[in-house]
Structure formats: C-alpha cells, structure tokens
C-alpha cells in the first residue's frame, strides 16, 4: 500500500452528562459531522435528560436545516412528531409543549 492519506468520514460529539430541559429549552445535543469530500455537513440531535430525541436538525442546502421535533407524554410515549420544516441552526431547541 502506498502513502495514502486517511480521511475521516463521520465524527460524533456528545455531552459528558445529560442536563434536564430548563425553561423549555433543551441544551443537550449530539452532533454527527459527515465528510462528503467538499466541506462536510453537520446533523444535530437535541436530547432531553432521559436521552430521548426532542429535535433533530439535518443540514441541507444553503446552510439551512431540516428540523423535526418530537414530544412525549408523562409516561415517555411519543405523542407528536412534526413533519420536517426548513430552519436555521440555533444554540438550543425549544421542545413542543404537550
């Protein structure tokens, strides 16, 4: 084998400890960074204190994100998942009220 260069394809980032949703804002998230050879793109998943997805943001064209939100009832059952909408990335996610 020659002296080829190793290129990463996927990187994961996640919090060391989960925090609860405070004042309606989720601050825990995991990032998946994909290398497409051109510049890459980032998918971010916001999670609650139980590790459940409350919002996912998948980077699309022109830097916009396709955003899907999920809400749970008091027993942890999914009660609502939205259709994807286009949005801009922000530093936190506002989960839907149940």
ZITAFEN-V380474 format. One record per residue. N is the residue number from 0. RES is the residue in one letter. OMEGA is omega in radians with two decimals (* if undefined). D_LAST is the distance of its C-alpha to the last C-alpha in whole Angstrom. Layout:
N;RES;OMEGA;D_LAST + N;RES;OMEGA;D_LAST
This chain:
0;X;-3.12;57 + 1;X;-3.13;57 + 2;X;-3.12;56 + 3;X;3.12;53 + 4;X;3.07;50 + 5;X;-3.13;47 + 6;X;3.09;43 + 7;X;-3.14;40 + 8;X;-3.07;38 + 9;X;3.06;34 + 10;X;3.12;33 + 11;X;3.05;30 + 12;X;-3.10;29 + 13;X;-3.12;26 + 14;X;3.10;25 + 15;X;3.13;28 + 16;X;-3.14;25 + 17;X;3.08;21 + 18;X;3.12;20 + 19;X;3.01;16 + 20;X;-3.08;14 + 21;X;-3.13;15 + 22;X;3.10;14 + 23;X;-3.10;11 + 24;X;3.07;14 + 25;X;-3.13;15 + 26;X;3.10;19 + 27;X;3.08;19 + 28;X;2.99;21 + 29;X;3.08;23 + 30;X;2.97;26 + 31;X;-3.14;28 + 32;X;-3.11;31 + 33;X;3.10;33 + 34;X;3.12;37 + 35;X;3.12;38 + 36;X;-3.12;41 + 37;X;-3.09;40 + 38;X;3.10;38 + 39;X;3.08;35 + 40;X;-3.07;31 + 41;X;2.98;28 + 42;X;-3.12;25 + 43;X;3.09;22 + 44;X;3.07;19 + 45;X;-3.10;17 + 46;X;3.10;16 + 47;X;-3.10;14 + 48;X;3.10;16 + 49;X;-3.14;16 + 50;X;3.13;18 + 51;X;3.10;15 + 52;X;3.03;15 + 53;X;3.08;12 + 54;X;3.04;14 + 55;X;3.14;18 + 56;X;-3.14;20 + 57;X;-3.07;24 + 58;X;3.14;27 + 59;X;-3.11;28 + 60;X;3.05;31 + 61;X;3.10;32 + 62;X;3.08;30 + 63;X;-3.12;27 + 64;X;2.97;24 + 65;X;-3.00;22 + 66;X;3.06;18 + 67;X;3.13;16 + 68;X;3.14;12 + 69;X;3.10;10 + 70;X;-3.10;7 + 71;X;3.04;7 + 72;X;-3.10;7 + 73;X;3.13;9 + 74;X;3.11;12 + 75;X;3.13;11 + 76;X;3.10;11 + 77;X;3.13;10 + 78;X;-3.13;8 + 79;X;2.97;9 + 80;X;-3.09;11 + 81;X;2.95;13 + 82;X;3.11;17 + 83;X;3.03;19 + 84;X;3.10;19 + 85;X;3.12;22 + 86;X;3.08;22 + 87;X;3.11;24 + 88;X;3.03;23 + 89;X;-3.07;22 + 90;X;-3.14;22 + 91;X;-3.13;19 + 92;X;3.03;15 + 93;X;3.13;12 + 94;X;3.13;9 + 95;X;3.06;6 + 96;X;3.13;4 + 97;X;*;0
